[in-house]
Amino acid sequence: MDFDWPARHIHGMQYTVTVTHDEAEGIWFVETSDVPGLNAEASTLDDLVAVIADVAPELIASNLPDAGHGDDASFAF
């Protein structure tokens, strides 16, 4: 599947998140991530992206203190 999300680059901080769809279970989930501690799943891809955007800045601030607050992070899916 191809998804066209504009890349958001702010202050040069970019994190890659790889998501996968489990057809048998009907869920999308984070397979791998540059964000330590990021584990999430949702019933739709859009919902998963929303969850990631919500929790990732806090995880970045908590787990990667040298990266800043996490509020200025961008994500590539």
C-alpha positions in Angstrom: 0.0 0.0 0.0 1.1 3.5 -0.7 0.4 6.3 1.7 1.1 9.9 0.9 1.7 11.8 4.1 3.7 15.0 3.8 7.0 14.7 5.7 7.2 17.2 8.6 10.7 18.3 9.2 11.2 20.6 12.2 14.6 21.5 13.6 16.1 18.5 11.8 14.8 15.9 14.2 13.2 13.0 12.3 12.2 9.6 13.6 11.2 6.6 11.5 8.3 4.4 12.5 7.5 1.3 10.6 3.9 0.1 10.9 2.3 -3.2 9.8 -1.2 -4.4 9.2 -2.2 -7.8 10.7 -5.1 -8.8 8.4 -6.1 -11.8 10.5 -6.5 -9.6 13.6 -7.6 -6.5 11.7 -5.2 -4.2 13.4 -2.3 -1.8 12.5 0.7 -1.8 14.9 4.1 -0.4 15.3 6.6 -2.9 14.0 9.8 -0.9 14.6 10.6 2.6 15.7 13.4 5.0 16.4 11.4 6.2 19.4 12.3 4.0 22.5 9.2 2.6 24.2 6.8 3.3 21.3 4.4 0.4 21.2 0.9 1.1 19.8 -1.9 -0.5 17.8 -5.2 0.7 16.3 -8.0 -0.6 14.1 -7.2 1.9 11.3 -3.9 3.4 10.0 -5.2 6.9 10.5 -6.0 6.1 14.2 -2.5 4.6 14.6 -0.9 7.7 13.2 -2.9 9.8 15.6 -1.9 7.7 18.6 1.8 7.9 17.5 1.6 11.6 17.1 0.0 11.9 20.5 2.4 9.7 22.6 5.8 10.0 20.7 6.7 13.5 21.9 6.4 12.5 25.5 8.4 9.3 24.9 11.1 11.2 23.1 11.3 13.7 26.0 11.5 10.9 28.6 13.7 8.4 26.8 16.0 10.6 24.7 16.7 13.6 26.9 19.5 14.9 24.5 16.9 15.2 21.7 15.0 18.0 23.5 11.4 18.1 24.4 10.0 16.0 21.5 7.5 18.6 20.6 9.6 19.6 17.6 10.0 16.0 16.2 8.8 14.9 12.8 8.0 11.4 11.8 8.4 9.4 8.6 6.0 6.5 8.1 
